[in-house]
Amino acid sequence: MQILKLKGNKAKAISTAIKTLKEGGIIIYPTETCYGLGVDATNGEAVNKLISYKTFRDDKPISVAVTDRKMAEKYVTLNSTAKNLYKEYLPGPFTIVSKGRGKVAKGVESNTGTLGIRIPKYDFMLKLTKVFGKPITATSANVSYKKTPYSVKDILTHTTKKQQALIDLIIDAGTLPKNDPSTVIDTTLDDVNILRQGSIVIRHKHKVITHSEEETRGFGEKLVENLIAKKLNKPIIIAFQGELGTGKTQMSKGMAKALGIKQEITSPTYIIAREYKLKKNFAKFVHMDIYKLMEGKEIWDVGLAEMLKEKNLIVIEWAEKISQILKEQSKKAFIVWINMYHKSESERIIEYGEFE
Amino acid sequence: MKILAIETSCDDTCAAVLNNDRVLSSVVSTQISFHKKFGGVVPNIAKEKHKEFIDPCVAKALKQAGVAMKDIDVLAVTYGPGLAVALEVGIAKIKELAKEYNKPVIAVNHLEGHLLSPFLKNSEGRIYSNIKPKFPFISLIISGGHTELVLVEAIGKYKLIGQTLDDAAGEAFDKVARLLKLGYPGGPLISKVAETGDRKRYDLVRPMIRSKDFNFSFSGLKTACLLSLRKIYASKSAKHDGEIISFSTTSDYFDSTKMFFTKKEISDFAASFQEAVADVLVTKLARAVAKYNVKHVSIGGGVCANLHIRKRIRQQFEKTGIDVAMPKTRFCTDNAGMIGIVAYHKAKRCEFLKDVMKLDRDPILNFK
């Protein structure tokens, strides 16, 4: 292991770091947040070496440092959320997760194919990644989840001899200011292709406009009363499409009222699905918000198959994410689609009907 | 009394070992799933994931505590509220362990866990928050899935006095981050960009702040944010190369690659939003303290990790002689340590399950 002081020695530090990275070695380098652990992210052997170094500390994935957005785009696809974040917040203490292009070594991208990118606001790292021309892994050189490494001493006193033997080079910039580790931001939930399996065209479409939350709730109540009156012998799915703040939860409250539910209907977003047992008409009222699902097929892990086995009333917010799956289930369940839009501050446009 | 506690109500698989109310170990699945997913950022709710992580989590918790299964006196598990298929995994595991090792079981309400989390002790017996519970007190639980005010008359004796009527406080952070096109999750991000922001710049309504009850509406605040952002956008839309994107159909806004707001506007907006959340929480909490005439307050849940909200709550009660017990950051978000402390108190009251095989999950469990 070689330790190089960065101060007054930048050119040599960069050339030595480049040589070490090219040879598949591990370097420890300073950033604006803390010391990082770097290998060539495209070199499978080097990445394996890094993983064997890190096994004792396993609560963070591997992200990579690049020099600018242009370089990042060789390795990930940026959607509009990501582009905005790059423009406004990079370089800076953020790790921005996007869909990977599969161009880094195995084990660097997550198992869903996403990759976290850092552009450290730290001159040495920007130069190093620029000269190296390839992404360098940017996991923090933490030795335990308690201690963020701000000095070389932090690292050396908390690593075993075996681990130290794996480190080839340390770039020592002294004690770094105690900034928090980078904030991880996932932009892939906003990917249009994840959000929409396909837009749904509603057949026999009806349209109403509500002028207040009370009216929106009232509409939900009436809709469910009509559905009960149909006396169907299968589960019913009410599939919502509509942006934030259009009143989906309000309408669900009205539906719950029609079912005689006394509890407060609160948003299911965080836990994905809330179930309410019923005494008549249906076995359960299941209120779902699937915005957080990465892929439509995860709906099965949340228990859709079980929900379809009995006569339940299932409300799904962000149903456009599983429109294909719902199409395939249209024999097993009676499906009503509802689209909601803002008309004005208090008015909402509600379109509803069956599948096209 | 050695307790093994399991928690699987939502994203994280958690296991902990306690000696009475002292935490010997507390393991969360994100520490197990090395680089498979992005640090728990990507939702990890699927029951298959819980099934995969539960054994390693339990093994790691026992190992870190230096305790063997045969030394465990009591088993504890969350039975609600939460995602049904996720809760089932923890319950199935506890049934298996209870049968194999013939141990008594305690079923725990996840919310009671958040409520008692500030009173967890370290292995030497020091309360992490340095504050002992003094009854009666008011507890404010603020997380991704819940926002509740609870009157605590004694441990085990709770009265729900108010709650959100729609979205939880933590959820509002995620949704406002989305409106600002900042990505997921919103909590840490909003608090980060708000650091340099002007919290007085945007005047956001504080829904229900004047209502006499102790309920909240964070969906109302989210909608207020949407409308406010739309106004800012409308006032400057002409400047965007003549391209008019109607913010009224919000999907156009999200599909567009344009950034409508400057970095300064985003920082100021995040700070203004955070301030609105803090105002509502602090106002209702202070009013509950006055009405029930308590001398003690505690908070719990993931949103308690937000430094600005912690600061505002601390400031509110600074000169009043009212103690505020706050959980250590790692016990704010979901963990099994807090399930263990509930089990400890229930065990002292001999509230063991008579027939563990009959234990069923209760996805909408709440305080009465």
Interface residues (C-beta under 8 A of the other chain):
Chain A: I51 K54 T55 D58 D59 K60 P61 I62 S80 T81 A82 K83 N84 L85 K87 E88 Y89 P93 I96 V97 G107 V108 S110 N111 T112 T114 G116 Y145 T183 V184 I185 D186 T187 T188 L189 D190 V192 E243 L244 G245 T249 Q250 Q263 E264 T266 S267 T269 Y270 I271 I272 A273 R274 E275 Y276 K292 L293 M294 E298 D301 V302 G303 E306 Y341 H342 K343 E345
Chain B: S9 C10 V28 T30 Q31 I32 S33 F34 H35 K36 K37 F38 G39 V41 V42 P43 I45 A46 K47 E48 K49 P81 G82 L83 A84 V85 A86 S143 G144 G145 H146 Q163 T164 L165 D166 D167 A168 G170 E171 D174 K175 R178 L179 K181 L182 G183 Y184 P185 P188 L189 K192 V193 S219 K222 T223 L226 L227 S248 T249 T250 S251 F254 D255 S256 T257 K258 M259 T262 K263 I266 P363 I364 N366
